[in-house]
Amino acid sequence: DQERSFPEMDRSLGRVALAGIAVVTALVLLSNRNSGVSLESRRVLAAAPEGWGALSGQIMLTGTLPEVPPLIRKNDPKAKDAAVCAAHDVPDDSLVVDPKSGGLQNVFVYLRRKPSQIHPDLASSKKKEIVFDQLGCRFVPHCLAVRLDQTLLLASSDKVSHNTNIQGGPFGAINQLIPPGAKSIEFKFKRRAPVPVPVACNIHPWMKAWILPMDHPYFAVTDKNGRFSIPQLPAGEHEFRIWQERVGYVNDPDQAIMGRKWTVTIEPGKTKEVTLKLEASTFASDS
């Protein structure tokens, strides 16, 4: 029974240590696989020690709501392509308010700048294509926010010709005629824009829409009840913008929305609920 030399013992211990490391690594990989969270996602989560939260709320108008007559009235013989465009009233989508709650639709709420951390679930868009249609001589949807990795499918469901004129300049632009029955046309923005980009149909001049291209996922457009939700925000203080086509940037010193800035603090593991009440008279005109 001869004693082994120190080199031999070192080699033996080294093999044992390597075997132990391999076992631990395998267990970690198995744990990650079973949890459905990738190693990259875990690294991102670990790099954001303050965690994640959410912002949710409602934007409402108070006071006497302004009257919003239709852009084209049903059976108006003077309307361009009246057989299609005057088959019904064409509403003015520049101001859509829920009569019961006062909720204001089509308001953009978005983080001013891309944050240093983005939740791994939102690293890229799950929905890669979005249909931007022309239906009933209206753009549908009227207001839309997209990420730069998403493709717009410019379409027309009407039986008359339209053109989609996205006036984004350096952020991305196109002016495309779309005849009846034509295939949709793919379009992607080049850069994020600080405010929504106007869209027009030059054939039917009342047709307008707005699209906001963003380089991050932290944005929303209010629904028919004026509600919005922005999930999985990095915790901390953030500067948001609120934009509506009749007034541009929304400012309300009484609600700490000043100089275009709306500063919100997001707490980890919590949803910050807000209700913003704006004076209806401010939105009376679309000029």
Salt bridges, closest charged atoms under 4 A:
GLU40 OE1 - ARG43 NH2 2.94
ASP81 OD2 - HIS204 NE2 2.72
ASP92 OD2 - ARG246 NH2 3.45
ASP93 OD1 - ARG138 NH2 2.97
ASP121 OD2 - HIS119 ND1 3.81
ASP149 OD2 - LYS128 NZ 3.48
ASP158 OD2 - HIS162 NE2 2.86
ASP215 OD1 - ARG192 NE 3.86
GLU239 OE2 - ARG112 NE 3.77
GLU239 OE2 - ARG241 NH1 2.64
GLU245 OE2 - HIS142 NE2 2.57
GLU267 OE1 - LYS270 NZ 3.17
GLU273 OE1 - ARG227 NH2 3.62
